């Protein structure tokens, strides 16, 4: 993955951050591991008590509330709404 990362949060196993079109884990030496595909840059990252990550992404003006369980290969959509109402 090339480019910039944002919204990094500490999680089990290292930092988790938002990149263009993905949620990534920052590994030793700055290497990146893609955790899940997203629509655009995910935001409002929150780590849960089990090591998963909840976040929002924007699909054409609609926010999706998503969750990536620790060890899962893809995120689950928990809900949707307008950006003004769900953030």
MILOSE-150069 format. One record per residue (C-alpha): x, y, z; residue number from 0; residue in three letters. Coordinates in nm, 2 decimals. Layout:
BEGIN
@X->X; Y->Y; Z->Z; resi->NUM; resn->Ala
...
! end
This chain:
BEGIN
@X->0.00; Y->0.00; Z->0.00; resi->0; resn->Unk
@X->0.13; Y->0.34; Z->-0.09; resi->1; resn->Unk
@X->0.01; Y->0.68; Z->0.04; resi->2; resn->Unk
@X->-0.07; Y->0.83; Z->0.37; resi->3; resn->Unk
@X->-0.24; Y->0.69; Z->0.68; resi->4; resn->Unk
@X->-0.46; Y->0.86; Z->0.93; resi->5; resn->Unk
@X->-0.67; Y->0.80; Z->1.24; resi->6; resn->Unk
@X->-0.43; Y->0.55; Z->1.39; resi->7; resn->Unk
@X->-0.54; Y->0.38; Z->1.71; resi->8; resn->Unk
@X->-0.36; Y->0.13; Z->1.94; resi->9; resn->Unk
@X->-0.49; Y->-0.22; Z->1.91; resi->10; resn->Unk
@X->-0.38; Y->-0.57; Z->2.00; resi->11; resn->Unk
@X->-0.09; Y->-0.66; Z->1.78; resi->12; resn->Unk
@X->0.00; Y->-0.30; Z->1.69; resi->13; resn->Unk
@X->-0.15; Y->0.01; Z->1.55; resi->14; resn->Unk
@X->-0.46; Y->0.01; Z->1.32; resi->15; resn->Unk
@X->-0.50; Y->0.30; Z->1.08; resi->16; resn->Unk
@X->-0.71; Y->0.42; Z->0.79; resi->17; resn->Unk
@X->-0.57; Y->0.43; Z->0.44; resi->18; resn->Unk
@X->-0.73; Y->0.50; Z->0.10; resi->19; resn->Unk
@X->-0.98; Y->0.22; Z->0.06; resi->20; resn->Unk
@X->-0.86; Y->0.01; Z->0.35; resi->21; resn->Unk
@X->-0.81; Y->-0.05; Z->0.72; resi->22; resn->Unk
@X->-0.45; Y->-0.15; Z->0.78; resi->23; resn->Unk
@X->-0.24; Y->-0.28; Z->1.07; resi->24; resn->Unk
@X->0.10; Y->-0.11; Z->1.11; resi->25; resn->Unk
@X->0.36; Y->-0.38; Z->1.18; resi->26; resn->Unk
@X->0.72; Y->-0.37; Z->1.30; resi->27; resn->Unk
@X->0.94; Y->-0.17; Z->1.08; resi->28; resn->Unk
@X->0.65; Y->0.02; Z->0.93; resi->29; resn->Unk
@X->0.52; Y->-0.26; Z->0.72; resi->30; resn->Unk
@X->0.15; Y->-0.25; Z->0.65; resi->31; resn->Unk
@X->-0.10; Y->-0.54; Z->0.65; resi->32; resn->Unk
@X->-0.44; Y->-0.48; Z->0.49; resi->33; resn->Unk
@X->-0.71; Y->-0.58; Z->0.73; resi->34; resn->Unk
@X->-1.03; Y->-0.50; Z->0.54; resi->35; resn->Unk
@X->-1.14; Y->-0.32; Z->0.22; resi->36; resn->Unk
@X->-1.34; Y->0.00; Z->0.28; resi->37; resn->Unk
@X->-1.52; Y->0.26; Z->0.07; resi->38; resn->Unk
@X->-1.29; Y->0.56; Z->0.06; resi->39; resn->Unk
@X->-1.09; Y->0.64; Z->0.38; resi->40; resn->Unk
@X->-1.25; Y->0.50; Z->0.69; resi->41; resn->Unk
@X->-1.29; Y->0.73; Z->0.99; resi->42; resn->Unk
@X->-1.40; Y->0.74; Z->1.36; resi->43; resn->Unk
@X->-1.19; Y->0.43; Z->1.43; resi->44; resn->Unk
@X->-1.27; Y->0.27; Z->1.77; resi->45; resn->Unk
@X->-1.11; Y->-0.04; Z->1.92; resi->46; resn->Unk
@X->-1.34; Y->-0.27; Z->2.11; resi->47; resn->Unk
@X->-1.27; Y->-0.47; Z->2.42; resi->48; resn->Unk
@X->-1.21; Y->-0.79; Z->2.21; resi->49; resn->Unk
@X->-0.95; Y->-0.62; Z->1.99; resi->50; resn->Unk
@X->-1.19; Y->-0.56; Z->1.70; resi->51; resn->Unk
@X->-1.23; Y->-0.22; Z->1.53; resi->52; resn->Unk
@X->-1.55; Y->-0.02; Z->1.47; resi->53; resn->Unk
@X->-1.54; Y->0.25; Z->1.21; resi->54; resn->Unk
@X->-1.74; Y->0.46; Z->0.96; resi->55; resn->Unk
@X->-1.69; Y->0.48; Z->0.59; resi->56; resn->Unk
@X->-1.87; Y->0.70; Z->0.33; resi->57; resn->Unk
@X->-2.05; Y->0.55; Z->0.03; resi->58; resn->Unk
@X->-2.18; Y->0.84; Z->-0.19; resi->59; resn->Unk
@X->-2.29; Y->1.05; Z->0.11; resi->60; resn->Unk
@X->-2.42; Y->0.76; Z->0.32; resi->61; resn->Unk
@X->-2.23; Y->0.65; Z->0.62; resi->62; resn->Unk
@X->-2.18; Y->0.29; Z->0.70; resi->63; resn->Unk
@X->-2.12; Y->0.18; Z->1.05; resi->64; resn->Unk
@X->-1.89; Y->-0.12; Z->1.02; resi->65; resn->Unk
@X->-1.70; Y->-0.36; Z->1.25; resi->66; resn->Unk
@X->-1.40; Y->-0.57; Z->1.19; resi->67; resn->Unk
@X->-1.37; Y->-0.85; Z->1.45; resi->68; resn->Unk
@X->-1.02; Y->-0.94; Z->1.55; resi->69; resn->Unk
@X->-0.89; Y->-1.20; Z->1.31; resi->70; resn->Unk
@X->-1.17; Y->-1.16; Z->1.06; resi->71; resn->Unk
@X->-1.09; Y->-1.11; Z->0.69; resi->72; resn->Unk
@X->-1.37; Y->-0.86; Z->0.62; resi->73; resn->Unk
@X->-1.58; Y->-0.60; Z->0.80; resi->74; resn->Unk
@X->-1.95; Y->-0.64; Z->0.88; resi->75; resn->Unk
@X->-2.19; Y->-0.35; Z->0.82; resi->76; resn->Unk
@X->-2.39; Y->-0.28; Z->1.13; resi->77; resn->Unk
@X->-2.60; Y->0.01; Z->1.00; resi->78; resn->Unk
@X->-2.62; Y->0.30; Z->0.77; resi->79; resn->Unk
@X->-2.74; Y->0.66; Z->0.78; resi->80; resn->Unk
@X->-2.67; Y->1.01; Z->0.66; resi->81; resn->Unk
@X->-2.33; Y->1.14; Z->0.76; resi->82; resn->Unk
@X->-2.49; Y->1.42; Z->0.97; resi->83; resn->Unk
@X->-2.70; Y->1.17; Z->1.17; resi->84; resn->Unk
@X->-2.47; Y->0.87; Z->1.22; resi->85; resn->Unk
@X->-2.14; Y->1.04; Z->1.31; resi->86; resn->Unk
! end
